[in-house]
Amino acid sequence: MGKNIGERKIYSMLNDFAFQWLFNRPGQEKLTISLLNAILQLDSSRRIEDLELLNPFHPRRFRDQKLTIVDVKARDKAGRWYCIEAQVHRQDAFVSRTAFYVASLYRDQAKAGSDYVALMPATCIAILDFDLFRQSKHVHEAFEFRNADGSLVLAETMALHYIDLTKYDINKPRKLQSTFEKWLNVMKFSETYGKLDVKIPGALTEEEPINMAIKELQKINADEKMRRRMADREKEALDLAIIKGAVYNKGKEVGKIEGRTEEKFEIARKMLALNVGLELIKQATGLTEEELQKLSQP
């Protein structure tokens, strides 16, 4: 998620800290709106014009925050809900997890006794730096509720979008690229664009939100305090990916990690030490919240 240019490492937009700094900070909604409109390719009647960030990023509190699953959670002026995450490490059961989260985003709108008519569409987007669907050649895979022959769509319910940066076409001239493709270009090569003295192509700078995102990325890569935060977050994400990989491998041996109780507790202890949230640890180990609470006590 970072690249050495000379002796100085440049951190990618997909770094957890960087992504939230760019797309989940109050005052930066223009960037998030542009990204959403580009990915979802909404027509003029449905384009997002205004956006409320529901889990806004606060740098001062970030140090104490646990690694998140959803980087951005938002609602537009029409009441539609969105979640966006960036992920650079392959995760087992990733599709199941994203399906669970879009369902939660839809379900959690309902209050006891409320009318289901009030439910608004929920869309989750995953921007990935690994090949999730190896049988697909598309950079963008979108899923929604359809009948078996595809003739009927349950519109205005739930949708999942997976953006695979490993399948981005680097050969298409930038001047011929759509706004969506330009965003992909910037994310794919953000370790290059994050360097202060790099020349940014005009086709990118003419898109104001994209130009703003590049300048912000350069700014935080030039700030030592910000760089330390990005470095810490990168290490935490890698450690978590390694631990979850170990959990999966053990699970294959013992059947969804049932049995070998002490191994599950040891993995949970390591994840707690990394300040990983209880919900993630529960999913990874199968331990109950009560068991995890006991582990976290001194």
LUMMI-731421 format. One line per 5 residues: number of its first residue (from 1); their letters; for each residue y, x, z of N, C-alpha, C, O. Coordinates in steps of 0.001 Angstrom, whole numbers, plus 500000, padded with zeros to 6 digits. Each point is the difference from the previous one (the first is absolute). Layout:
<dopas>
NUM) A) Y/X/Z/Y/X/Z/Y/X/Z/Y/X/Z ~ ...
</dopas>
This chain:
<dopas>
1) MGKNI) 498802/500820/500000/501198/499180/500000/501256/500860/500000/501114/499478/500017 ~ 498708/501823/499964/501123/500901/499891/499617/501121/499066/498815/500219/499750 ~ 502165/500497/499730/499704/501031/499016/500822/501232/500314/501165/499893/500381 ~ 498230/501281/499460/500730/501228/500206/500737/500376/498729/499383/500200/498953 ~ 501923/499895/501134/500810/500475/498884/500688/501243/500526/500904/499905/500831
6) GERKI) 498679/501270/498692/500406/501220/500640/499312/500024/501354/498780/499866/500092 ~ 502023/500309/500973/499432/499992/501337/500315/498708/500726/499583/499825/501145 ~ 501121/499290/498241/500442/498780/500672/499198/498799/499516/499923/499725/498803 ~ 499495/499583/502131/499201/498827/499678/500909/498798/499791/500926/499773/500778 ~ 498810/499464/498178/500748/498777/499721/499081/498821/500276/498874/499945/499504
11) YSMLN) 501619/499113/501293/499195/498848/500388/500195/498843/499030/501104/499728/499529 ~ 497801/499612/500196/499955/498909/499027/500609/498721/500554/500104/499824/501214 ~ 500297/499287/497885/500430/498659/500391/498890/499243/500713/500276/499080/500769 ~ 498475/501294/498987/498881/499279/500585/499709/500428/501431/499162/499392/500665 ~ 501511/501639/499816/499919/500349/501411/500450/498790/500816/500985/499351/499650
16) DFAFQ) 498304/500344/501431/500274/498788/500780/501455/499923/500457/500634/498950/499891 ~ 499895/502164/500622/501394/500022/500443/500936/499800/498816/500921/499185/500065 ~ 498845/501560/498847/500880/499917/498835/499993/498604/499391/501053/499472/499643 ~ 497765/499928/500236/499903/498678/499376/500769/498964/500810/500708/499161/499442 ~ 499147/500904/501874/500726/499043/500828/501497/500286/500002/500802/499067/500030
21) WLFNR) 499583/502189/499940/501422/500359/499928/500639/499424/498736/501132/499516/500029 ~ 498141/500542/498881/500546/499540/498723/499959/498489/499843/500954/499405/499499 ~ 497951/499966/500924/499780/498596/499630/499989/499014/501170/499885/498795/499777 ~ 500231/501682/501448/499902/499079/501133/501135/500187/500998/499876/499638/501170 ~ 501234/500932/498360/501133/500248/500882/501116/499018/499688/500359/499829/498835
26) PGQEK) 500200/499517/502188/501124/499089/499749/501106/500699/499213/500396/501120/500321 ~ 500092/498203/498651/501004/500573/499110/499412/500568/498723/500730/500302/499056 ~ 497942/499845/500911/499318/500544/498821/499258/498916/499226/499159/500305/499153 ~ 501147/498435/501133/499251/498909/499379/500053/500032/498476/499070/499535/499340 ~ 502009/501011/500092/500122/500056/498541/498833/500769/499377/499517/499637/498928
31) LTISL) 500033/501417/501741/498879/500790/499487/498713/499189/500030/499229/499999/499040 ~ 500550/499309/502077/498773/499218/500156/499974/498828/499031/498954/499681/499436 ~ 502192/499677/500370/500098/498888/499049/499672/500481/498592/499246/499348/499277 ~ 501319/501792/500336/499736/500548/498667/498520/500317/499825/499418/499699/498957 ~ 499972/500908/502058/498581/500347/499917/499137/498747/499878/499091/499954/499172
36) LNAIL) 501186/499035/501644/499221/498761/499950/500150/499302/498654/499005/499585/499405 ~ 502221/500282/500110/500219/499344/498709/499300/500752/498873/499478/499388/499069 ~ 500513/501943/501019/499358/500805/498957/498482/499831/500025/499374/499848/498950 ~ 500038/500177/502236/498542/499882/500114/499529/498603/499627/499029/499843/499260 ~ 501659/499142/501252/499558/498619/499799/500448/499431/498663/499507/498956/499572
41) QLDSS) 501436/501731/499757/500487/499592/498674/500388/498517/499993/499562/499221/499153 ~ 501272/500427/501818/500420/498609/500145/501026/499632/498942/500875/500799/499670 ~ 499015/497979/499796/500982/499559/499010/501313/499666/500702/500080/500019/501228 ~ 500947/499675/497980/501349/499830/500549/500079/498907/501056/500798/500101/500931 ~ 498392/498862/498940/500054/498890/500953/499338/500345/501332/500234/499328/501005
46) RRIED) 498946/501712/499000/499259/500355/501220/500367/501375/500545/499453/500430/501016 ~ 501455/500255/498325/500354/501345/500444/500549/499974/501421/500703/499073/500402 ~ 498958/501962/500335/500474/500126/501379/501441/500499/499974/500300/501030/499395 ~ 500575/498241/501258/501409/500380/500062/500398/500448/501407/500932/500786/500174 ~ 498357/498708/500814/500323/500317/501388/498695/500167/500770/499005/499348/499684
51) LELLN) 500995/501520/501321/498759/500317/500697/500286/500249/501476/500961/500682/500358 ~ 498188/498754/500487/500082/500239/501443/498825/500883/500413/498842/499646/499780 ~ 501462/501499/500817/498959/500899/500495/499531/499500/501358/500801/499871/500927 ~ 497910/499847/499196/499474/499377/501212/499497/501007/501030/499839/499658/501171 ~ 499913/501573/498407/499608/501061/500945/500846/501238/499716/499452/501058/499688
56) PFHPR) 501883/498831/500414/500884/501076/499541/499741/501334/500694/499627/500066/501172 ~ 500587/500975/498058/499772/501376/500440/501204/500489/500808/501146/499882/499565 ~ 498572/500668/501617/501049/500575/500846/499606/501438/500322/499089/500216/500799 ~ 501574/500777/498598/499600/501401/500172/499887/500442/501451/499111/500782/500337 ~ 501776/498732/500527/499977/500455/501394/498729/499567/500722/499541/500671/500925
61) RFRDQ) 499895/498201/498643/498785/499506/500648/498740/500449/499266/498886/499774/500472 ~ 501297/500865/498370/498856/500319/499146/499042/500981/500664/498784/499892/499840 ~ 501766/501069/500908/499159/501031/500619/498934/499392/500900/498886/500515/500096 ~ 501468/498380/500567/499070/499376/500944/499161/498906/499362/499127/499428/500652 ~ 501131/500275/498069/499248/498940/499342/498655/500525/499519/499870/501164/499621
66) KLTIV) 499130/497956/500400/498675/500358/499507/499992/499965/498478/500842/499354/499376 ~ 498197/501348/500039/499816/499916/498553/499792/498549/499608/499185/499299/500599 ~ 501548/500253/498399/499929/498605/499599/499070/499830/498813/499730/500946/499260 ~ 499784/497826/500572/499238/499663/498806/500963/499492/498942/499986/500465/498860 ~ 500852/498576/501522/500991/499448/499086/501318/500722/500225/500547/499952/501101
71) DVKAR) 499977/500720/497868/501250/500732/500128/501207/499077/499964/500969/500208/500730 ~ 498972/498769/498419/501126/499080/499834/499485/498566/500041/499043/499650/499310 ~ 501597/499539/501499/499709/498568/500046/501325/499280/499815/500957/500266/500727 ~ 499110/498819/498300/501291/499410/499647/499844/498565/499518/498905/499544/499668 ~ 502233/499756/500306/500037/498621/499501/501251/499845/499151/501079/500448/500387
76) DKAGR) 498773/498912/498442/501168/499837/499135/500726/498691/500309/499566/499212/500840 ~ 501544/500578/498463/500852/498840/500270/499276/498690/499733/500314/498978/500609 ~ 498711/501049/498476/499229/498795/499685/498904/499732/501031/499338/498964/499946 ~ 500468/501969/500994/498999/499825/501046/498662/500652/499716/499072/499866/500798 ~ 500804/500847/498070/498738/500657/499662/499833/501277/500832/500972/500700/500284
81) WYCIE) 497796/499585/500095/499696/501118/500893/499369/501158/499219/499265/499797/499033 ~ 501048/501424/501421/499493/501202/499329/499604/501050/501037/500619/500118/501057 ~ 498344/500635/498618/499712/501217/500759/499729/501113/498987/499387/499780/498955 ~ 501080/501404/501380/499840/501164/499122/499492/501161/500837/500490/500239/501104 ~ 498536/500475/498377/499554/501223/500659/499774/501089/498963/499658/499720/498851
86) AQVHR) 500536/501519/501569/499685/501160/499175/498844/500729/500664/500004/500198/501215 ~ 499017/500198/498005/498800/500630/500556/499559/501150/499098/499823/499819/498795 ~ 500003/501355/501790/499593/501162/499206/498560/500420/500263/499430/500771/499229 ~ 499971/498727/501858/498627/500373/500337/499062/498827/499751/500269/498875/500420 ~ 498639/501400/498899/499004/498952/499755/499455/499478/501321/499723/500764/500925
91) QDAFV) 500131/497923/499142/499450/499367/501193/498860/499076/499602/500108/499244/499035 ~ 498814/500822/501706/498897/499081/499762/500417/498612/500470/500731/499864/500981 ~ 498805/499114/498320/500346/498600/500296/501487/499732/499799/500554/499086/500610 ~ 500098/501711/498535/501439/499823/499786/500306/498630/499400/500949/499338/500421 ~ 498258/500235/498605/500239/498695/499371/499854/498888/501027/500815/499078/500039
96) SRTAF) 498155/501001/500788/499802/498976/501033/501182/499958/500952/500432/498927/500421 ~ 500085/502239/499914/501129/500055/500926/501249/499377/499403/500701/499244/500673 ~ 499582/501068/498069/501199/499427/499382/499853/498494/499815/500974/499260/500136 ~ 497808/500281/499554/499769/498556/499898/500227/499328/501351/500560/498907/500076 ~ 499002/501756/500979/500209/499466/501348/501489/499888/500309/500438/499017/500597
101) YVASL) 500338/501980/499003/501421/499992/500340/500795/498983/499200/500931/499397/500534 ~ 498730/500397/498207/500736/498967/499261/499640/498623/500541/500850/499111/500056 ~ 497892/500710/500345/499598/498726/500605/500732/499778/501316/500409/498881/500310 ~ 499756/502192/500465/500730/499892/501262/501467/499670/499758/500597/499209/500730 ~ 499980/501409/498233/501403/499744/499679/500211/498536/499632/501035/499415/500318
106) YRDQA) 497990/500005/499021/500060/498586/499613/499731/499099/501205/500737/499048/500256 ~ 498202/501266/500471/499591/499167/501141/501037/499991/501117/500258/498959/500603 ~ 500338/502206/499675/500887/500115/501155/501309/499233/499842/500765/499874/500956 ~ 499494/499611/497838/501192/499164/499823/499834/498652/500703/500982/499383/500414 ~ 497770/500167/499719/499724/498672/500542/500086/500012/501516/499442/500872/500665
111) KAGSD) 501259/498157/499858/500071/499810/501441/499156/498787/500353/499730/499147/499154 ~ 499862/500787/502094/499149/498896/500437/500648/498670/499664/501151/499748/500356 ~ 498093/499398/498949/500504/498676/499663/500930/499961/498811/500522/498937/499663 ~ 499702/502216/499681/500936/500021/498873/499329/499479/498732/498775/499924/499910 ~ 502051/499724/499123/499517/499465/498728/499680/501158/499063/500829/500892/499821
116) YVALM) 497982/499110/499577/499615/501078/499093/500892/500053/498765/500043/501020/499312 ~ 500663/497900/500403/500919/499998/498863/501065/501076/500172/500555/500499/499021 ~ 499723/499854/502226/501050/500981/500275/499558/501436/499743/500833/500907/500015 ~ 497879/499321/499748/499527/501363/499750/500577/500538/498696/500019/499314/498979 ~ 500449/501928/501080/500601/500643/498832/499077/501095/499469/499159/500512/500739
121) PATCI) 500992/499854/497975/499129/501027/499412/500057/501318/500772/501048/500393/500512 ~ 497813/500273/499559/499904/501308/500653/499442/501003/498996/498982/499750/499355 ~ 501689/501374/500524/499598/501038/499052/499951/501338/500711/500961/500387/500665 ~ 497929/500321/499202/499893/501350/500551/499827/501002/498865/499259/499764/499046 ~ 501435/501348/501080/500003/501047/498976/499563/501311/500637/500519/500392/501045
126) AILDF) 498531/500284/498329/499548/501314/500461/500288/501019/498904/499513/499872/498877 ~ 501278/501137/501458/500318/501083/499069/499120/501185/500385/500129/500544/501096 ~ 498980/499851/498006/498917/500921/500341/500067/501295/499206/500362/500012/498823 ~ 499285/501066/501841/499884/501287/499317/498537/500423/499933/499677/501184/500090 ~ 499452/497836/499752/498578/500260/499772/499449/498876/499130/500587/498922/499909
131) DLFRQ) 498281/501346/499459/499399/499058/499057/499160/498986/500771/498871/500294/500391 ~ 501678/498518/499827/499299/498972/500770/498934/499302/499160/498874/499796/500455 ~ 501491/499839/498312/499070/499288/499113/499603/500941/498862/500684/500071/498979 ~ 498235/500635/501198/499624/501020/499016/499598/499396/498668/500035/500679/498973 ~ 499582/498045/501033/499608/499349/498752/501206/499503/499207/499849/499536/498870
136) SKHVH) 501343/500555/501710/501219/499522/499342/500811/501169/499445/500031/501084/500582 ~ 500625/498674/498280/500885/501000/499409/501468/499643/500210/500886/500720/499541 ~ 499371/498176/501148/501366/499496/500145/500692/500585/501229/499389/500176/501054 ~ 501891/500118/498784/500793/500497/501120/500320/498879/500984/500251/500257/501177 ~ 499740/498506/498343/500367/498843/500819/498914/498938/499888/499751/499461/498921
141) EAFEF) 499612/500247/502197/499013/498921/500051/500532/498913/500929/500355/500277/501145 ~ 499699/498482/498357/500497/498873/500788/498888/498970/500169/499263/499704/499059 ~ 500629/499759/502147/498963/499015/500311/500645/498754/500604/500914/500085/500821 ~ 498586/498753/498749/500470/498728/500540/498842/499011/499973/498941/500287/499441 ~ 501264/498552/501165/498955/498979/500014/499926/499300/498643/500973/499395/499550
146) RNADG) 497864/500693/499804/499767/499310/498729/498640/499313/500052/499147/500350/500816 ~ 500659/498657/498296/498668/499421/499877/499111/500946/499192/500477/501014/499491 ~ 498254/498664/500392/499027/500933/499429/500327/500419/498575/499785/501157/499639 ~ 500734/497921/499535/500287/500380/498613/501445/500451/499806/500406/500294/498876 ~ 500367/499762/502194/501361/500519/499925/501031/499035/499466/501150/500385/499785
151) SLVLA) 498467/498364/499993/500932/499042/499392/500956/499365/501009/501045/499472/499618 ~ 498602/500577/501658/500849/499416/501039/500340/501059/501043/499140/500770/500427 ~ 502127/499254/499973/500463/500953/501003/500558/499237/501190/500771/499055/499835 ~ 498839/501355/501357/500597/499432/501209/501287/500769/500282/500048/500895/500845 ~ 500983/498725/498421/501284/500691/500109/500636/499725/501357/499613/499073/500712
156) ETMAL) 501355/501741/499622/500764/499822/501240/499120/500101/501243/500279/499357/501013 ~ 498656/501451/498913/499174/500216/501195/500003/501495/500345/500932/500482/500642 ~ 498040/500246/498938/499887/501413/500356/499720/500857/498769/499353/499557/499051 ~ 501142/501667/500984/499756/500945/498908/499939/501416/500555/500661/500328/500985 ~ 498533/500502/498362/499870/501409/500355/500301/500854/498776/499513/499720/498904
161) HYIDL) 501287/501317/501286/500333/500920/498913/499669/501418/500448/500408/500440/501075 ~ 498840/500269/498077/499651/501392/500265/500611/500866/498898/499734/499795/498815 ~ 501080/501164/501589/500645/500916/499059/499346/501368/500154/500094/500619/501060 ~ 499246/499854/497888/499244/501253/500045/500775/501090/499265/499997/500052/498770 ~ 500664/500815/501990/500817/501048/499393/499170/501034/499256/500537/500732/499169
166) TKYDI) 498164/499346/501110/499163/500969/499286/499803/499592/498541/499569/500814/499183 ~ 500744/497933/500483/499817/499504/498633/501328/499808/499268/500052/499391/498931 ~ 501012/501135/501658/501309/499913/499353/500006/500829/498715/499519/501134/499989 ~ 501024/498302/498929/500045/500672/498698/501191/500950/499960/501141/499569/499833 ~ 498590/501724/500320/501088/500978/500041/500541/500321/498608/501017/500683/499879
171) NKPRK) 498319/498837/499073/500398/500359/498636/501029/499057/499388/500613/500341/498988 ~ 499590/498494/501594/500963/499056/499448/501417/500502/500262/500335/500294/501148 ~ 500506/499814/497825/501374/500475/500205/500739/499146/501023/499890/498774/499988 ~ 500866/501880/500902/500688/499265/501065/500986/498977/499453/500193/498941/500597 ~ 500434/501369/498268/500996/499075/499451/499365/498708/499497/500694/499005/499786
176) LQSTF) 497980/501010/500025/499295/498799/499556/499317/499273/501159/499364/498964/499804 ~ 500772/501580/501388/499308/499422/501143/500749/498797/500566/501228/499930/499951 ~ 498002/499127/500585/500578/498867/500724/500452/500481/501377/499684/501118/500406 ~ 501057/498034/500310/500409/500356/501359/498777/500261/500871/500005/500912/500827 ~ 498953/498291/498989/498751/500202/500744/499441/501392/499736/499625/500700/500941
181) EKWLN) 500313/499711/497804/499452/501314/499654/500884/501127/500525/499503/501070/500352 ~ 501804/498690/499699/500904/501016/500551/499775/500183/501498/500033/501121/500506 ~ 499740/497775/500198/499676/500116/501422/498703/500787/500183/499898/500837/500897 ~ 499118/498896/498255/498738/500741/500089/500225/501487/499741/499423/500850/500678 ~ 501415/499454/498344/500316/501388/499676/500599/500713/501211/499606/501117/500336
186) VMKFS) 501348/498221/500312/500664/500606/501154/499017/500204/501151/500016/501042/500656 ~ 499131/497965/499587/499033/500133/501093/498941/501054/499687/499606/500777/500869 ~ 499943/499239/497890/498981/500962/499589/500504/501439/500142/499261/500884/500435 ~ 501992/499340/499197/500552/501356/499995/501092/500188/501054/500887/500837/499837 ~ 499046/498388/501236/501062/500063/501009/500040/501343/500721/501035/500367/500557
191) ETYGK) 497850/500375/499444/500016/501326/500606/500859/500969/499179/500469/501013/500518 ~ 499729/498669/498212/500904/500785/499158/501427/499482/500122/500936/500780/500180 ~ 499231/497901/499721/501340/499415/500067/500641/500160/501375/501215/499858/500134 ~ 497985/500434/500887/500546/500163/501346/500713/501317/500217/500590/500210/501060 ~ 499373/500683/497964/500671/501293/500117/501461/499872/499584/500302/499387/498976
196) LDVKI) 500598/501181/501803/501436/499802/499784/500490/500485/498645/500863/499364/499394 ~ 498599/501756/500118/500550/500584/498777/499275/499555/498732/500241/500562/498932 ~ 498879/498443/501162/499282/499551/498811/500893/499086/499165/500785/499228/500550 ~ 499098/500857/498138/500772/499136/499107/499239/498691/499816/498850/499992/499562 ~ 501808/498907/500777/499370/498685/499890/500265/499434/498607/501155/499960/499576
201) PGALT) 497820/499604/499704/500190/499441/498654/500960/498809/500010/499996/499191/500929 ~ 500818/500717/498030/500976/498920/499899/499378/498620/500002/500600/499048/500499 ~ 498199/500832/498946/499330/498695/499964/499714/499485/501401/499858/498794/500197 ~ 500057/502109/500783/499775/499598/501384/501313/499762/500727/500120/499035/500754 ~ 500867/501830/499031/501268/499859/500722/500774/498767/499563/500847/499508/500746
206) EEEPI) 498877/499979/498046/500713/498799/499551/499521/498751/500729/500666/498965/499964 ~ 498189/501126/500693/499510/498899/500835/500523/500254/501416/499477/500858/500710 ~ 501551/498400/499698/500685/500299/501262/499071/500060/501212/500077/500968/500757 ~ 499041/498039/499468/499125/500087/501174/499075/501221/499967/499743/500612/501037 ~ 499759/499738/497781/499126/501165/499883/500779/501272/500299/499509/500887/500699
211) NMAIK) 501700/499200/498775/500855/501156/500265/500301/500118/501493/499995/501097/500558 ~ 500269/497760/500082/500245/499990/501445/498782/500501/500765/500131/500764/500956 ~ 498686/498804/498622/498770/500414/500678/499792/501509/499886/499608/500650/500970 ~ 500651/499905/497852/499848/501445/499802/500965/500765/500896/499615/500983/500633 ~ 501633/498572/499425/501003/500688/500826/499627/499947/501480/500176/500981/500723
216) ELQKI) 499312/497878/499726/499575/499886/501395/498810/500910/500279/499925/500623/501059 ~ 499142/499454/497988/498844/500879/500173/500443/501458/500081/499491/500761/500823 ~ 501448/499625/498334/500527/501364/500041/500674/500280/501338/499859/501085/500565 ~ 500873/497924/499933/500730/500174/501257/499053/500244/501170/500228/500906/500802 ~ 498713/498293/499301/499109/500177/501150/499135/501250/499855/499568/500569/501002
221) NADEK) 500175/499866/497757/499263/501249/499813/500850/501217/500328/499466/501078/500260 ~ 501857/498759/499729/500905/501107/500313/500365/500054/501481/500634/500955/500448 ~ 498971/498029/500311/500350/499893/501417/498807/500442/500857/498922/499412/499914 ~ 501271/501618/500904/498877/500569/500750/499387/499012/500984/498782/499975/500177 ~ 502047/499217/500458/499479/499008/500947/499129/498974/499276/498931/499627/500481
226) MRRRM) 501544/499924/498357/499234/499041/499202/498707/500631/499492/498958/499345/499959 ~ 501112/501913/499660/498817/500691/499488/498917/500096/501083/498811/499857/499711 ~ 501607/500386/501526/499018/500058/501089/499315/498650/500178/498795/499928/500241 ~ 501989/499005/499639/499418/498664/500144/499022/499703/498863/498942/499409/500219 ~ 501420/501003/498569/499090/499781/498872/498736/500840/500147/498904/499542/499677
231) ADREK) 501252/501684/500809/498838/500872/500205/499065/499411/501052/498782/499997/499824 ~ 501795/499505/501270/499182/499388/501052/499239/498792/499465/498819/499814/500291 ~ 501879/499368/498920/499367/498781/499492/498895/500336/499004/498967/499331/499960 ~ 501253/501699/499244/498986/500411/499034/498735/500475/500712/498887/499670/499590 ~ 501292/501099/501468/498845/500488/500766/499256/498840/500654/498770/499964/499982
236) EALDL) 501965/499089/500593/499365/498851/500643/499186/499196/498989/498881/499576/500289 ~ 501693/500218/498516/499300/499225/498972/498725/500710/499560/498969/499361/499787 ~ 501103/501963/500076/498815/500763/499603/498944/499976/501097/498815/499814/499723 ~ 501614/500374/501524/499057/499960/501118/499314/498644/500079/498793/499917/500228 ~ 501987/499020/499581/499429/498656/500056/498992/499792/498875/498942/499407/500213
241) AIIKG) 501388/501083/498582/499083/499859/498864/498692/500737/500269/498923/499510/499661 ~ 501177/501672/500952/498796/500773/500319/499158/499271/501035/498778/499917/499872 ~ 501882/499555/501157/499282/499289/501053/499334/498752/499447/498842/499720/500309 ~ 501897/499520/498863/499419/498779/499446/498846/500329/499057/499040/499235/499894 ~ 501057/501912/499417/498885/500430/499168/498777/500313/500838/498872/499686/499619
246) AVYNK) 501364/500942/501537/498888/500294/500906/499389/498718/500533/498781/499896/500134 ~ 502065/499127/500169/499508/498709/500470/499114/499362/498939/498923/499492/500312 ~ 501526/500533/498437/499235/499377/498922/498650/500680/499818/498976/499333/499852 ~ 501027/502002/500159/498751/500730/499811/499004/499709/501121/498800/499860/499759 ~ 501711/500050/501461/499114/499649/501109/499512/498571/499846/498854/499685/500320
251) GKEVG) 502020/499460/499190/499630/498602/499814/498868/499848/499002/499127/499152/500183 ~ 500874/501653/498768/498924/499944/499013/498669/500375/500642/498955/499468/499628 ~ 501085/501445/501331/498767/500457/500627/499453/498979/500992/498785/499840/500110 ~ 502093/499468/500612/499525/499142/501091/500250/498526/499747/499687/499171/500854 ~ 500874/500479/497984/500211/498602/499664/501258/499442/500602/499988/499436/501094
256) KIEGR) 501116/500728/498173/501312/499514/500441/500343/500492/501410/500594/499281/500804 ~ 499024/501926/499459/500348/500692/501239/499473/499275/501234/500566/500146/501083 ~ 498375/499087/498778/499385/499384/501163/499020/501007/500591/499287/500684/499266 ~ 500680/499406/502050/499224/501044/500644/500859/501239/500131/501172/499987/499624 ~ 498255/501091/500909/500718/501253/500207/501347/499723/500678/501046/500443/499526
261) TEEKF) 498912/498823/501578/501220/499550/500659/500919/501155/500347/501214/499897/499823 ~ 498235/501189/500664/500843/501113/500418/500770/500586/498821/501139/500435/500167 ~ 498259/499585/498642/500698/500497/498819/501206/499121/499681/501066/500501/499642 ~ 498754/498178/500493/501116/499086/499738/501140/500240/500987/501172/499988/499624 ~ 498472/500231/501644/501029/500250/501005/500719/501321/499734/501209/500102/500205
266) EIARK) 498055/500898/499344/500617/501293/499714/500981/499886/498834/501094/500565/500043 ~ 498510/498706/498923/500899/499785/498863/501236/499231/500446/501118/500320/499597 ~ 498674/498658/501243/501126/499211/500504/500958/500869/500803/501215/499848/499882 ~ 498254/501063/500933/500852/500901/500789/500870/500859/499087/501183/500202/500270 ~ 498224/500302/498649/500764/500831/499061/501099/499186/499321/501115/500489/499817
271) MLALN) 498574/498277/499812/500993/499156/499340/501119/499621/500966/501162/499935/499602 ~ 498500/499814/501663/501027/499717/501005/500908/501209/500191/501209/499854/500178 ~ 498206/501337/499783/500789/501221/500157/500982/500184/498854/501048/500624/500165 ~ 498606/498824/498664/500895/500057/498841/501012/498862/500001/500778/499850/499059 ~ 499205/499346/502010/500939/498878/500124/499747/498923/498957/500929/499321/499562
276) VGLEL) 497803/500524/500039/499621/498966/499041/499949/498655/500725/499571/499933/501152 ~ 500862/499003/498184/500040/498677/500602/498618/499463/500348/499005/500347/499364 ~ 500948/498792/501666/498727/499455/500468/499281/499210/498912/498774/500049/499906 ~ 501988/499217/499265/499373/499175/498973/499229/500862/499005/498887/499658/499600 ~ 501719/501471/500003/499313/500916/499084/498745/500584/500648/498957/500116/499356
281) IKQAT) 501150/500249/501919/498850/500598/500680/498876/498981/500135/498828/500340/499842 ~ 501525/498418/500448/498988/498939/500093/499251/499862/498683/498775/499883/499979 ~ 501988/500132/498901/499369/499864/498686/499103/501193/499697/498925/499842/499422 ~ 501515/501350/500967/499266/501214/499654/498734/500184/500823/499005/500524/499499 ~ 501022/499042/501780/498886/500303/500900/499163/498792/500389/498837/500144/500377
286) GLTEE) 501746/498668/499534/499288/498814/500447/500095/499767/501496/499388/499067/500520 ~ 501382/501777/500188/500183/499815/501438/500937/498830/500266/500820/499646/499151 ~ 499057/499759/502024/500864/498880/500367/501325/500517/500543/500119/501167/500374 ~ 500872/497951/499665/501303/500392/500545/499877/500386/501472/500678/500919/500460 ~ 498461/498384/500278/499801/500322/501422/499436/501407/500162/500421/500747/500883
291) ELQKL) 498625/499612/498261/499425/501347/500065/501044/501060/499677/500032/501060/500626 ~ 500821/498649/498395/501039/500961/499618/501060/500123/501079/500518/501091/500236 ~ 499811/497804/500424/500981/500046/501086/499500/500899/501125/500774/500757/500586 ~ 497937/499161/499715/499426/500856/501040/500080/501472/499602/500278/500864/500831 ~ 499475/499409/497885/500069/501382/499523/501402/500568/500096/500177/501189/500266
296) SQP) 500824/497963/499519/501388/500468/499971/500595/500174/501387/501095/500542/500146 ~ 498181/498995/500882/500495/500150/501367/499764/501422/500487/498967/500595/499694 ~ 501993/499964/501074/499841/501378/500498/498865/500117/501006/499738/501088/500512
</dopas>
